[in-house]
Amino acid sequence: MDATLTKPAQASYRPADGYATFVLLPSQLELGDITDHVHGPMRIEEITQRIQTWTAAGYAPNDWKRPPPGDYAPPPLARHIPGWARIRVYRRMKDSQKVPGHTKKVTSHNPVRRGCYTHVDGWNAACSCGWASPENPHHGKPRAQRTLVPHHAEALTAQTFTTVRNLTRISHLEDTLGERLPWHWHNSIATADLTPMGVDDAMPRLNRWAEALNAPIRPQYQGTLLNVFSPGTDPHAATDGVGIELRLPEGYGGNT
């Protein structure tokens, strides 16, 4: 992963852009988090808690249209999340955020003292894990501190990929297919529900993922639910797996 901040041509939530990836319970979500939606990424601006299901609602990150004052209409995008499930989010790192095991080391490169003042030529940025900014020295302390943001985001993202089963596999498939799905994790199984897309738009995507997962599309519950499930590849984790679901409307007569 690139360890320098960049300005991507299109929406990107990589560590290099200052975003860390987490897989969190609904109770751990924060306003401003980016999550996946069947229609693309969604910036969370409303979080509604219910007994068993939470709702995270918001806008596409590049959609700056907002309702006028006094208009309390809900945001156009929403995800309904079971309280026991976890979802993937991309969270912007803060300059002041602390990361366990990664203590910031921002030191003056060449200070010149004049009385009670210190004139600085440059600052070095490093981390207690042994990482050092390849751009040292930086012109000014704030710039040096900002170079630690993508490094810390990378460390947290790597931790997430290590601890969340199936996430690496899913990310590789998403990169291959060029699309992201709204996954949620329950225990070690990751599931994406394509129902909000509508059948006509969801069926091509379901077919693409079935082919990528090398798994058949199986009708369940008397044909009202189409399901693709691919078990995990780790023989020591028999409960792992990746599944995709699409609920069909009553009386749907399309072909699968």
TATA-V829968 format. One record per residue. N is the residue number from 1. PHI is phi as a letter, one per 20 degrees, with the letter a starting at -180 (999 if undefined). Layout:
<<N & PHI> <N & PHI>>
//
This chain:
<<1 & 999> <2 & f> <3 & d> <4 & c> <5 & f> <6 & c> <7 & d> <8 & f> <9 & f> <10 & c> <11 & g> <12 & b> <13 & c> <14 & e> <15 & g> <16 & f> <17 & e> <18 & n> <19 & d> <20 & d> <21 & e> <22 & c> <23 & c> <24 & c> <25 & f> <26 & g> <27 & f> <28 & e> <29 & f> <30 & c> <31 & f> <32 & n> <33 & f> <34 & d> <35 & c> <36 & e> <37 & c> <38 & f> <39 & d> <40 & o> <41 & f> <42 & c> <43 & e> <44 & f> <45 & c> <46 & b> <47 & c> <48 & d> <49 & e> <50 & c> <51 & f> <52 & d> <53 & c> <54 & d> <55 & c> <56 & d> <57 & c> <58 & r> <59 & c> <60 & f> <61 & g> <62 & e> <63 & d> <64 & e> <65 & f> <66 & c> <67 & f> <68 & f> <69 & g> <70 & n> <71 & e> <72 & d> <73 & f> <74 & f> <75 & g> <76 & f> <77 & d> <78 & b> <79 & c> <80 & e> <81 & c> <82 & g> <83 & f> <84 & e> <85 & e> <86 & d> <87 & c> <88 & e> <89 & c> <90 & d> <91 & d> <92 & f> <93 & f> <94 & d> <95 & g> <96 & e> <97 & f> <98 & e> <99 & c> <100 & g> <101 & n> <102 & c> <103 & e> <104 & f> <105 & c> <106 & d> <107 & c> <108 & f> <109 & e> <110 & b> <111 & f> <112 & c> <113 & e> <114 & c> <115 & m> <116 & e> <117 & d> <118 & c> <119 & e> <120 & d> <121 & e> <122 & a> <123 & c> <124 & d> <125 & d> <126 & b> <127 & c> <128 & f> <129 & f> <130 & o> <131 & f> <132 & c> <133 & f> <134 & f> <135 & d> <136 & g> <137 & e> <138 & d> <139 & e> <140 & o> <141 & f> <142 & g> <143 & f> <144 & f> <145 & f> <146 & f> <147 & f> <148 & f> <149 & f> <150 & f> <151 & f> <152 & f> <153 & f> <154 & f> <155 & f> <156 & f> <157 & f> <158 & f> <159 & f> <160 & f> <161 & f> <162 & f> <163 & e> <164 & d> <165 & f> <166 & m> <167 & f> <168 & f> <169 & f> <170 & f> <171 & f> <172 & f> <173 & f> <174 & f> <175 & f> <176 & f> <177 & e> <178 & m> <179 & b> <180 & d> <181 & d> <182 & e> <183 & f> <184 & c> <185 & d> <186 & c> <187 & l> <188 & d> <189 & d> <190 & d> <191 & c> <192 & c> <193 & d> <194 & e> <195 & g> <196 & f> <197 & f> <198 & n> <199 & f> <200 & f> <201 & e> <202 & e> <203 & g> <204 & g> <205 & f> <206 & f> <207 & f> <208 & f> <209 & f> <210 & f> <211 & f> <212 & f> <213 & e> <214 & l> <215 & c> <216 & f> <217 & e> <218 & d> <219 & f> <220 & c> <221 & l> <222 & l> <223 & n> <224 & e> <225 & c> <226 & e> <227 & c> <228 & d> <229 & c> <230 & c> <231 & f> <232 & f> <233 & e> <234 & e> <235 & f> <236 & e> <237 & c> <238 & f> <239 & e> <240 & f> <241 & r> <242 & c> <243 & c> <244 & c> <245 & c> <246 & b> <247 & e> <248 & e> <249 & f> <250 & g> <251 & n> <252 & f> <253 & d> <254 & f> <255 & e> <256 & d>>
//
